[in-house]
Amino acid sequence: MKKAKLIELLAVYDDNAEIVTQTGESFNHIVNLTDGSIILSTEKPIGICNRSGGYVYPTTTKGYAGYCPEIDEDLYKMEFTEMMKV
């Protein structure tokens, strides 16, 4: 979906309405990829990819520590720099 279409669809809703996933999860992070895509994530990033400089998010793929949407790959812990936990 394009940003303009999303804005058009959201225009009919109350400005104070909360946007959540189909299971009620809140979006915790928004990022713009180098290709112009926008990602709304329910997960906060856990690191920065050593190859792309993009955010790394938790992964569910066994044997890997994170996932980088910028390069569309699961990563081992040594392939990204962990973010400080706040």
RAZINOR-V575832 format. One record per pair of residues at least 24 apart in sequence whose C-alpha atoms are under 10 Angstrom apart, sorted by the first residue. I is the first residue (numbers start at 1). GAP is how many residues later the second one is. Records with the same first field share a line. If there is no record, write none. Layout:
# RAZINOR-V575832
I->GAP, GAP
This chain:
# RAZINOR-V575832
1->36, 37
2->35, 36
3->34, 35
31->24
32->38
33->36, 37, 38
34->36
35->35
37->33
39->30
45->37, 38
46->34, 35, 36, 37, 38, 39
47->30, 32, 33, 34, 35, 36, 37, 38
48->31, 32, 33, 34, 35
49->26, 28, 29, 30, 31, 32, 33
50->25, 28, 29, 30, 31
51->28, 29
52->28
53->27, 28
54->26
55->25, 26, 27, 28
56->24, 25, 26, 27
